Amino acid sequence: MINRTIYIITILLSCLSLLTTSCSVSRPYGMSKEQFQDQKELEKDKEAAAKAYEKARKEAAKEFWSMQSKEVKKRIKKNNKKRSWETKQRKRR
């Protein structure tokens, strides 16, 4: 009974050690450290560009709405509601 328990524990620990070592490698197989670092830097640059684009888009939208008169704002809002209602009606059919 004790031998069987020790055997099971040994097998479980060896499987666990194999799983942890295979998961500890953070870069894909066959990729050098330099390639991996370059890829990480490109991803960071891409993320920064996406943030800058989103910020510029928000600023443009804010400027657009600040330039509109109250009547135009109401008309645009009403048209958007009507368009969304029509879209829902088309989906129901």
Secondary structure, DSSP 8 states (H G I E B T S, - for coil): -HHHHHHHHHHHHHHHHHHHHHHH--S-TT--HHHHHHHHHHHHHHHHHHHHHHHHHHHHHHHHHHHS-HHHHHHHHHHHHHHHHHHHHHHH-
